[in-house]
Amino acid sequence: MRRAAEDNAERKLRVAAYCRVSTDEEEQASSYEVQIEHYTSFIQGNPEWELAGIFADEGISGTNTKKRAEFNRMIEECMAGKIDMVITKSISRFARNTLDCLKYIRQLKDKGIPVFFEKENINTMDSKGEVMLTIMASLAQQESESLSQNVKLGIQYRYQQGEIKVNHTRFLGYTKDENKQLVVVPEEAEIVKRIFREFLEGSSLLQIGKGLEADGILTAAGKPKWRPETIRKILKNEKYMGDALLQKTYTVDCLTKKRVINNGIVPQYYVENSHEAIIPRDIYMQVQEELARRAKPFTDNGGNRRFYSCKYALSSIVFCGCCGELYRRIIWYYGNRATPVWRCVRRIECRTPECHSQSIKEADLKRGVVKAINKLVLGKEDFISAMRKNMEAVIDEGAGQSIDEIEAKLAQLQNELVRLASGRQNYEAVVEEIYRLRELKGKILAGSAELCGKRRRIAEMAEFLNSQSGILFEFDDKLVRRIVDKVTVYDGRLTVEFKTGTEVSVEI
């Protein structure tokens, strides 16, 4: 018994230290190293103590213990009887969440393991320890909430200055360089370009996804399955044209770190030309127009709504010359022979139709469209000349509109707003003018994008006509999707309207 008591008396107290720095910024890295060095020498300098380990979490917030691997490992070793005492710099280093702080301290206390906080000089095994601890932990939580708010304000200030912070994980087409700036990943950028190109050529989100899957191309998350919503998010992401909309989501709770979509609760900031673009601005704007067009159902004269389809190259672009309704592809059966036919939807759905248009066999419809394209090809010199005049008119149409003037005026008004608000003067008129100018700017930008789109379509058509050495002999799905905007079926003839605005009428 005497020998056991002596051994127990000689056994040193196994002491562990816990260190943490809140961020992974360079200036915090030195603090992290200093803490480790301090506690190593501090524990080893006490002859009654034995170093049981230095547990250190780097670059992790103290508001929540779930992602603090070293902290959790230390608690596990305490519970396993490998640690007799824990030392840490302060309550805020241990936890900024009152609930977590008290939970773990009581858990350790039940095992007879004290926690010593250097800065506050609190030992959790003292009689006054818990009262002081509750007060100090609450103050630490308040500090965390205050710090969170200050961080938000700092981020918003950087946003206002045009500094962007973009999460590049699972971001197809981009990564970050050593200066944390977005840079293009060439092989991924080609995938993004392909998605935008195929969409403008008429492919659906589902068709684009299936094509990518067939070619073994993985998503940004490394998954083989391409969902339509994933394609849609890529097409709608303004960062692909070099801009950045910041603060799309925001944190509602500094403890849980829960983020929600920003629907105007906190300010959003739009930074133009913030990084290298993958998609030209006019192409991006064309895609947004096409997304809006496909999302908007076609409404006929009777109020019936028809939703966009691109199952076939001619889907949603063939119209009835009699009633204005869409034509739909159906199958007629003659014995064992199936014949695809395009027919007015009104005639399909109504037993006593008001429309008396004729159905048209798919082969005849395609032949008519090819005939119209060939008419354009054979007379390409005249058509190119007419399109050039059209292009000049388009350029003149956009003249005289100045974004720079509006932005200069907005800057003046922003300063005026700050001055009036600081002096507690009425600033409603200034705010209204700011809103008006912002709306005007938006309209001009939209108009500019539309003009760019027109110029591009005219240039593409001219390029196609110049590249054609002879007439077409077969219907080309991709070509039709790319250049044909609308086909109207009349009795004995078709009118084909191209995306340049050119119309060609042919007999069938």
Secondary structure, DSSP 8 states (H G I E B T S, - for coil): -HHHHHHHHHS-EEEEEEEEES--SHHHHHHHHHHHHHHHHHHHT-TTEEEEEEEEEES--SS-STT-HHHHHHHHHHHTT--SEEEES-HHHH-S-HHHHHHHHHHHHHTT--EEETTTTEETTSTTHHHHHHHHHHHHHHHHHHHHHHHHHHHHHHHHTT------TT-TTEEE-TTS-EEE-HHHHHHHHHHHHHHHTT--HHHHHHHHHHTT---TTS-S---HHHHHHHHH-GGGGT-EEE-SEEES-TTT--EEE-SSSS--EEETT-S--SS-HHHHHHHHHHHHHHHS-EE-TT--EE----SSTTTTTEEETTT--BEEEEEEEETTEEEEEEEEHHHHH-SS-S-----EEHHHHHHHHHHHHHHHHHTHHHHHHHHHHHHHHHHHHTTT--HHHHHHHHHHHHHHHHHHHHTT---HHHHHHHHHHHHHHHHHHHHHHHHHHHHHHHHHHHHHHHH--S---S--HHHHHHHEEEEEEETTEEEEEETTS-EEEEE-
